[in-house]
């Protein structure tokens, strides 16, 4: 009788560890870490909870975005997002097109949001937009 109870307890423990392994394998944070290491794009967000910041990785750099709730014409929605990199030294090699790609990905999830990048990305994008405006003015 004792052996049957012991075998049953071992079977339950084995099933529990299998469950934990499967849960770990499919967890989005693990996918985010794998995307950081591989340099791929990955967007991790809990869209239903505005209070949680989203995490995004691209080309090995991890970005965090803080969402702010506000009113639109029809409903309450995320109207402002502040984005910053976790490590600014990982921004080496990023181009203007990389930031526009990330903005497009965020806009696909939050179409009513105004995106604000924190320094030094804000300065880089402002100088790029200023040069573009200067080119348009000189062509007139």
Backbone as ProteinMPNN parsed JSONL, in Angstrom:
{"seq_chain_A": "XXXXXXXXXXXXXXXXXXXXXXXXXXXXXXXXXXXXXXXXXXXXXXXXXXXXXXXXXXXXXXXXXXXXXXXXXXXXXXXXXXXXXXXXXXXXXXXXXXXXXXXXXXXXXXXXXXXXXXXXXXXXXXXXXXXXXXXXXXXX", "coords_chain_A": {"N_chain_A": [[0.815, -1.193, 0.0], [1.934, 1.245, 0.792], [3.851, 1.554, -1.164], [2.28, 2.0, -3.425], [1.119, 4.488, -2.842], [3.431, 6.041, -2.732], [4.343, 5.745, -5.376], [2.221, 7.003, -6.68], [2.479, 9.638, -5.695], [5.014, 10.284, -6.757], [4.382, 10.124, -9.478], [2.551, 12.264, -9.715], [4.281, 14.389, -9.045], [6.101, 14.189, -11.169], [4.406, 14.782, -13.348], [3.782, 17.416, -12.655], [6.291, 18.702, -12.905], [6.713, 18.382, -15.64], [4.62, 19.967, -16.59], [5.481, 22.496, -15.603], [7.804, 22.792, -17.142], [6.792, 22.941, -19.775], [5.233, 25.232, -19.52], [7.23, 27.15, -18.998], [8.642, 27.019, -21.403], [6.868, 28.103, -23.298], [6.45, 30.676, -22.4], [6.077, 34.193, -22.811], [8.105, 35.999, -21.97], [10.44, 34.49, -22.102], [10.615, 34.158, -24.821], [11.082, 36.795, -25.503], [13.647, 37.21, -24.361], [15.095, 35.413, -25.933], [14.796, 36.642, -28.416], [16.203, 39.016, -27.984], [18.804, 38.05, -27.761], [19.154, 36.921, -30.309], [18.79, 39.068, -31.957], [16.437, 39.677, -33.222], [13.175, 41.112, -34.022], [10.799, 41.672, -31.496], [7.767, 42.045, -29.785], [6.495, 42.561, -26.701], [3.703, 42.694, -24.774], [1.049, 43.531, -22.564], [-1.846, 44.143, -23.595], [-4.327, 44.592, -22.479], [-3.917, 45.655, -20.001], [-3.183, 48.741, -19.072], [-1.462, 49.813, -17.265], [0.841, 48.337, -17.187], [4.054, 48.451, -18.551], [5.247, 48.108, -21.938], [7.526, 45.849, -23.558], [10.06, 45.821, -25.991], [12.116, 44.49, -28.481], [14.809, 44.928, -30.715], [17.247, 44.317, -33.068], [18.983, 43.419, -31.066], [18.785, 45.281, -29.032], [17.088, 46.342, -26.171], [14.006, 47.835, -25.609], [11.803, 49.913, -23.7], [8.441, 50.805, -23.173], [6.285, 53.247, -21.952], [2.927, 53.502, -21.255], [0.2, 55.769, -21.573], [-3.043, 56.504, -20.557], [-5.835, 58.059, -22.083], [-8.378, 60.248, -23.451], [-10.112, 59.657, -26.473], [-11.965, 60.466, -29.455], [-14.076, 58.658, -29.325], [-13.715, 56.891, -27.15], [-11.977, 55.777, -24.144], [-8.517, 55.408, -24.424], [-5.127, 54.354, -25.172], [-3.164, 57.113, -25.427], [-0.706, 58.284, -25.417], [2.723, 57.444, -25.583], [5.803, 56.812, -24.133], [9.056, 56.025, -25.017], [12.075, 54.308, -24.404], [15.513, 53.211, -24.546], [16.995, 50.39, -22.851], [19.738, 50.11, -22.603], [21.813, 52.455, -23.76], [24.179, 52.185, -25.19], [23.821, 50.048, -26.834], [22.574, 51.016, -29.051], [24.159, 51.465, -31.182], [24.698, 51.545, -34.619], [22.048, 51.687, -35.369], [19.556, 52.961, -37.568], [17.64, 55.622, -39.101], [15.534, 54.425, -40.446], [15.19, 52.086, -38.964], [14.026, 53.027, -36.605], [11.653, 54.099, -37.612], [10.471, 51.75, -38.488], [10.028, 50.428, -36.029], [8.264, 52.266, -34.873], [6.097, 51.997, -36.61], [5.31, 49.387, -36.017], [4.465, 49.68, -33.375], [2.406, 51.518, -33.724], [0.599, 49.929, -35.08], [-0.525, 48.459, -33.062], [-1.332, 50.353, -31.183], [-3.049, 52.635, -32.44], [-3.967, 55.262, -31.913], [-2.085, 56.524, -30.42], [0.4, 58.905, -29.478], [3.757, 58.916, -30.153], [6.628, 59.263, -28.227], [10.033, 59.524, -28.068], [12.714, 59.063, -25.826], [15.706, 60.878, -24.925], [18.813, 59.67, -26.194], [17.611, 59.261, -28.61], [15.466, 60.847, -29.35], [16.73, 63.277, -30.022], [18.212, 62.433, -32.239], [16.178, 61.673, -34.084], [14.868, 64.12, -34.355], [16.841, 65.715, -35.549], [17.124, 64.387, -37.947], [14.552, 64.715, -39.059], [14.565, 67.492, -39.264], [16.551, 67.908, -41.167], [15.25, 66.738, -43.344], [13.047, 68.437, -43.632], [14.456, 70.775, -44.311], [15.461, 70.001, -46.8], [13.085, 69.82, -48.274], [12.24, 72.478, -48.179], [14.309, 73.743, -49.601], [13.893, 72.8, -52.134], [11.841, 74.245, -53.185]], "CA_chain_A": [[0.0, 0.0, 0.0], [2.823, 2.396, 0.875], [4.478, 1.696, -2.477], [1.314, 2.591, -4.351], [1.006, 5.918, -2.506], [4.692, 6.651, -3.148], [4.331, 5.807, -6.839], [1.249, 8.024, -7.054], [3.09, 10.941, -5.403], [6.064, 10.478, -7.768], [3.714, 10.38, -10.753], [2.03, 13.634, -9.634], [5.443, 15.285, -9.093], [6.612, 14.13, -12.539], [3.47, 15.549, -14.184], [3.919, 18.826, -12.3], [7.525, 19.205, -13.513], [6.462, 18.462, -17.092], [3.779, 21.155, -16.751], [6.338, 23.667, -15.418], [8.696, 22.897, -18.297], [6.011, 23.417, -20.928], [4.857, 26.617, -19.229], [8.427, 27.963, -19.18], [9.009, 27.028, -22.818], [5.952, 28.945, -24.06], [6.27, 31.978, -21.751], [6.514, 35.279, -23.692], [9.371, 36.61, -21.524], [11.523, 33.668, -22.625], [10.708, 34.509, -26.233], [11.709, 38.11, -25.546], [15.075, 37.02, -24.115], [15.664, 34.765, -27.113], [14.834, 37.637, -29.485], [17.299, 39.938, -27.681], [20.054, 37.361, -28.082], [19.268, 36.678, -31.746], [18.706, 40.34, -32.677], [15.174, 39.745, -33.951], [12.162, 42.012, -33.47], [9.754, 41.034, -30.699], [6.969, 43.022, -29.047], [5.847, 41.903, -25.567], [2.816, 43.674, -24.161], [-0.256, 43.151, -22.054], [-2.682, 45.218, -24.141], [-5.504, 44.823, -21.646], [-3.518, 46.357, -18.79], [-2.476, 49.957, -19.461], [-0.479, 50.15, -16.236], [2.083, 47.609, -17.444], [4.838, 48.914, -19.685], [5.561, 47.068, -22.905], [8.93, 45.651, -23.882], [10.256, 45.584, -27.411], [13.515, 44.317, -28.805], [15.139, 44.984, -32.141], [18.695, 44.322, -33.303], [19.691, 43.177, -29.82], [18.58, 46.368, -28.064], [15.801, 46.224, -25.489], [13.314, 49.104, -25.397], [10.633, 49.853, -22.839], [7.484, 51.85, -23.489], [5.327, 53.555, -20.899], [1.661, 53.876, -21.881], [-0.662, 56.675, -20.818], [-4.438, 56.442, -20.965], [-6.493, 59.345, -22.27], [-9.638, 60.154, -24.184], [-10.184, 59.901, -27.904], [-13.316, 60.921, -29.797], [-15.105, 57.662, -29.026], [-13.51, 56.06, -25.966], [-10.692, 55.886, -23.476], [-7.538, 54.603, -25.136], [-3.747, 54.79, -24.971], [-2.983, 58.287, -26.28], [0.681, 58.725, -25.389], [3.684, 56.403, -25.228], [7.198, 57.225, -24.035], [9.885, 54.86, -25.294], [13.501, 54.514, -24.157], [16.308, 51.972, -24.555], [17.551, 50.023, -21.554], [21.176, 50.388, -22.662], [22.014, 53.326, -24.929], [25.336, 51.749, -25.978], [23.373, 49.048, -27.817], [21.964, 51.706, -30.19], [25.15, 51.623, -32.246], [24.306, 50.92, -35.88], [20.634, 51.925, -35.671], [19.31, 53.998, -38.566], [16.327, 56.261, -39.061], [14.56, 53.424, -40.907], [14.923, 51.16, -37.866], [13.082, 53.654, -35.686], [10.345, 54.187, -38.268], [9.916, 50.393, -38.464], [9.502, 50.175, -34.683], [7.085, 53.112, -34.699], [4.985, 51.394, -37.36], [4.852, 48.212, -35.271], [3.723, 50.151, -32.202], [1.169, 52.143, -34.22], [-0.356, 48.884, -35.463], [-1.197, 48.019, -31.843], [-1.921, 51.542, -30.558], [-3.132, 53.615, -33.539], [-4.278, 56.615, -31.452], [-1.039, 56.985, -29.509], [1.486, 59.772, -29.918], [4.987, 58.29, -29.685], [7.719, 60.145, -27.836], [11.268, 58.832, -27.726], [13.551, 59.8, -24.891], [17.047, 61.164, -25.426], [19.33, 60.432, -27.328], [16.873, 58.938, -29.837], [14.662, 62.029, -29.677], [17.608, 64.22, -30.721], [18.554, 61.858, -33.542], [15.012, 61.761, -34.964], [14.598, 65.539, -34.613], [17.826, 66.207, -36.519], [16.805, 63.757, -39.232], [13.357, 65.393, -39.575], [14.944, 68.858, -39.612], [17.239, 67.835, -42.462], [14.242, 66.438, -44.364], [12.304, 69.687, -43.849], [15.345, 71.682, -45.033], [15.504, 69.573, -48.201], [11.819, 70.185, -48.893], [12.226, 73.94, -48.333], [15.262, 74.156, -50.621], [13.413, 72.393, -53.467], [10.772, 75.154, -53.627]], "C_chain_A": [[0.868, 1.27, 0.0], [3.494, 2.647, -0.483], [3.536, 2.325, -3.497], [1.159, 4.091, -4.095], [2.266, 6.65, -2.953], [4.758, 6.786, -4.669], [3.371, 6.885, -7.333], [1.823, 9.422, -6.831], [4.195, 11.246, -6.414], [5.465, 10.783, -9.14], [3.166, 11.813, -10.792], [3.185, 14.635, -9.732], [6.025, 15.334, -10.508], [5.711, 14.947, -13.475], [3.582, 17.042, -13.912], [5.179, 19.424, -12.928], [7.415, 19.291, -15.033], [5.63, 19.706, -17.397], [4.615, 22.434, -16.616], [7.276, 23.874, -16.609], [7.975, 23.432, -19.524], [5.616, 24.875, -20.732], [6.046, 27.564, -19.42], [8.764, 28.102, -20.668], [8.137, 27.983, -23.628], [5.727, 30.332, -23.445], [6.821, 33.094, -22.64], [7.822, 35.948, -23.256], [10.569, 35.81, -22.028], [11.721, 33.958, -24.106], [11.368, 35.871, -26.409], [13.218, 37.989, -25.344], [15.761, 36.367, -25.31], [15.778, 35.75, -28.274], [15.939, 38.659, -29.244], [18.627, 39.311, -28.087], [20.238, 37.184, -29.587], [19.21, 37.962, -32.567], [17.423, 40.501, -33.478], [14.242, 40.778, -33.304], [11.157, 41.191, -32.688], [9.077, 42.102, -29.85], [6.201, 42.281, -27.97], [5.011, 42.933, -24.819], [1.557, 42.995, -23.643], [-1.205, 44.283, -22.441], [-3.877, 45.549, -23.248], [-5.18, 45.616, -20.386], [-2.641, 47.552, -19.162], [-1.359, 50.281, -18.47], [0.84, 49.419, -16.43], [2.782, 48.179, -18.674], [5.055, 47.771, -20.663], [7.065, 47.006, -23.102], [9.02, 45.296, -25.351], [11.746, 45.422, -27.637], [13.698, 44.343, -30.319], [16.651, 45.131, -32.259], [19.489, 44.211, -32.004], [19.55, 44.252, -28.764], [17.173, 46.249, -27.48], [15.251, 47.613, -25.206], [12.14, 48.871, -24.469], [9.737, 51.032, -23.174], [6.469, 52.012, -22.37], [4.069, 54.127, -21.544], [0.872, 54.792, -20.962], [-2.053, 56.662, -21.42], [-5.002, 57.854, -21.075], [-7.776, 59.144, -23.05], [-9.411, 60.414, -25.662], [-11.608, 60.366, -28.191], [-14.387, 59.958, -29.308], [-14.946, 56.939, -27.697], [-12.213, 56.44, -25.256], [-9.722, 54.935, -24.163], [-6.145, 55.095, -24.767], [-3.492, 55.93, -25.953], [-1.537, 58.763, -26.32], [1.565, 57.574, -24.925], [5.075, 57.024, -25.212], [8.064, 55.981, -24.141], [11.343, 55.214, -25.027], [14.229, 53.174, -24.213], [16.823, 51.672, -23.149], [19.041, 50.33, -21.503], [21.441, 51.198, -23.93], [23.206, 52.889, -25.767], [24.97, 50.694, -27.011], [22.734, 49.689, -29.047], [22.928, 51.855, -31.365], [24.704, 50.848, -33.484], [22.847, 51.111, -36.247], [20.514, 53.082, -36.667], [17.913, 54.582, -38.367], [15.241, 55.262, -39.46], [14.226, 52.409, -39.814], [13.895, 51.742, -36.901], [11.704, 53.817, -36.326], [9.678, 52.806, -38.328], [9.298, 50.097, -37.096], [8.265, 51.023, -34.409], [5.875, 52.528, -35.418], [4.426, 50.173, -36.622], [4.031, 48.624, -34.054], [2.393, 50.758, -32.629], [0.146, 51.098, -34.66], [-1.129, 48.37, -34.251], [-1.952, 49.177, -31.188], [-2.032, 52.662, -31.599], [-3.389, 55.046, -33.087], [-3.165, 57.241, -30.609], [-0.04, 57.897, -30.213], [2.769, 59.196, -29.315], [6.046, 59.343, -29.408], [8.91, 59.291, -27.422], [12.042, 59.693, -26.749], [14.944, 59.973, -25.492], [17.891, 59.924, -25.325], [18.577, 60.173, -28.635], [16.052, 60.137, -30.291], [15.498, 63.044, -30.46], [17.955, 63.729, -32.125], [17.388, 62.001, -34.522], [14.687, 63.212, -35.307], [15.581, 66.093, -35.64], [17.56, 65.625, -37.9], [15.59, 64.44, -39.859], [13.672, 66.823, -39.988], [15.66, 68.875, -40.96], [16.251, 67.579, -43.595], [13.427, 67.691, -44.674], [13.153, 70.701, -44.609], [15.44, 71.306, -46.504], [14.216, 69.948, -48.933], [11.744, 71.699, -49.128], [13.156, 74.393, -49.439], [14.796, 73.781, -52.024], [12.335, 73.312, -54.008], [11.297, 76.265, -54.462]], "O_chain_A": [[0.572, 2.237, -0.701], [3.679, 3.791, -0.896], [3.972, 3.105, -4.344], [1.078, 4.875, -5.041], [2.184, 7.753, -3.493], [5.179, 7.82, -5.187], [3.671, 7.597, -8.291], [1.67, 10.297, -7.684], [4.291, 12.38, -6.882], [5.994, 11.614, -9.878], [3.307, 12.497, -11.806], [3.067, 15.635, -10.44], [6.398, 16.404, -10.988], [6.207, 15.716, -14.298], [3.487, 17.85, -14.836], [5.136, 20.546, -13.434], [7.982, 20.199, -15.64], [5.911, 20.418, -18.361], [4.473, 23.352, -17.423], [7.51, 25.007, -17.029], [8.504, 24.288, -20.233], [5.66, 25.664, -21.676], [5.879, 28.663, -19.949], [9.128, 29.185, -21.127], [8.632, 28.614, -24.562], [4.886, 31.086, -23.934], [7.923, 32.961, -23.172], [8.575, 36.419, -24.109], [11.606, 36.39, -22.348], [12.851, 33.999, -24.592], [12.127, 36.077, -27.356], [13.989, 38.605, -26.081], [16.884, 36.731, -25.658], [16.745, 35.702, -29.034], [16.555, 39.129, -30.2], [19.474, 39.973, -28.687], [21.358, 37.284, -30.088], [19.546, 37.951, -33.751], [17.339, 41.384, -34.331], [14.489, 41.251, -32.195], [10.711, 40.14, -33.148], [9.742, 42.959, -29.268], [5.343, 41.456, -28.282], [5.536, 43.917, -24.298], [1.074, 42.017, -24.213], [-1.35, 45.261, -21.707], [-4.375, 46.674, -23.27], [-6.077, 46.188, -19.768], [-1.479, 47.379, -19.528], [-0.402, 50.967, -18.829], [1.86, 49.842, -15.887], [2.157, 48.365, -19.718], [5.048, 46.603, -20.274], [7.784, 47.974, -22.851], [8.181, 44.574, -25.889], [12.55, 46.142, -27.045], [12.865, 43.853, -31.082], [17.25, 45.987, -31.608], [20.541, 44.834, -31.858], [20.146, 44.139, -27.692], [16.196, 46.077, -28.21], [15.938, 48.461, -24.637], [11.553, 47.789, -24.442], [10.223, 52.134, -23.429], [5.874, 51.041, -21.904], [4.131, 55.108, -22.284], [0.869, 54.624, -19.742], [-2.224, 56.791, -22.632], [-4.688, 58.729, -20.268], [-8.207, 58.015, -23.283], [-8.622, 61.277, -26.046], [-12.372, 60.63, -27.263], [-15.478, 60.379, -28.922], [-15.926, 56.422, -27.16], [-11.461, 57.304, -25.71], [-10.067, 53.789, -24.449], [-6.0, 56.135, -24.125], [-3.591, 55.744, -27.166], [-1.18, 59.569, -27.179], [1.217, 56.831, -24.008], [5.476, 57.685, -26.17], [7.836, 54.997, -23.438], [11.794, 56.301, -25.386], [13.634, 52.127, -23.958], [17.057, 52.584, -22.356], [19.551, 50.764, -20.47], [21.308, 50.684, -25.041], [23.248, 53.194, -26.959], [25.721, 50.465, -27.959], [22.385, 48.983, -29.993], [22.534, 52.326, -32.432], [24.376, 49.663, -33.412], [22.442, 50.728, -37.345], [21.273, 54.049, -36.61], [17.12, 54.088, -37.566], [14.156, 55.254, -38.878], [13.097, 51.924, -39.748], [13.0, 51.035, -36.436], [10.689, 53.686, -35.641], [8.455, 52.705, -38.229], [8.184, 49.58, -37.011], [7.318, 50.551, -33.779], [4.76, 52.561, -34.897], [3.215, 49.953, -36.604], [3.022, 47.994, -33.737], [1.371, 50.542, -31.978], [-1.057, 51.359, -34.615], [-2.258, 47.899, -34.388], [-3.069, 49.005, -30.702], [-1.181, 53.551, -31.629], [-3.055, 55.975, -33.822], [-3.303, 58.371, -30.14], [0.314, 57.691, -31.374], [2.855, 59.011, -28.101], [6.324, 60.202, -30.245], [8.804, 58.443, -26.536], [12.021, 60.921, -26.842], [15.306, 59.292, -26.452], [17.681, 59.153, -24.388], [18.874, 60.797, -29.654], [15.957, 60.409, -31.488], [15.027, 63.606, -31.448], [17.988, 64.509, -33.077], [17.589, 62.407, -35.667], [14.274, 63.503, -36.429], [15.187, 66.865, -36.514], [17.751, 66.303, -38.909], [15.59, 64.716, -41.059], [13.107, 67.321, -40.962], [15.408, 69.745, -41.793], [16.395, 68.136, -44.683], [13.145, 67.979, -45.837], [12.632, 71.417, -45.464], [15.494, 72.183, -47.366], [14.261, 70.352, -50.095], [11.241, 72.144, -50.159], [12.832, 75.34, -50.156], [15.249, 74.375, -53.004], [11.944, 73.184, -55.168], [10.529, 77.114, -54.913]]}, "name": "protein", "num_of_chains": 1, "seq": "XXXXXXXXXXXXXXXXXXXXXXXXXXXXXXXXXXXXXXXXXXXXXXXXXXXXXXXXXXXXXXXXXXXXXXXXXXXXXXXXXXXXXXXXXXXXXXXXXXXXXXXXXXXXXXXXXXXXXXXXXXXXXXXXXXXXXXXXXXXX"}
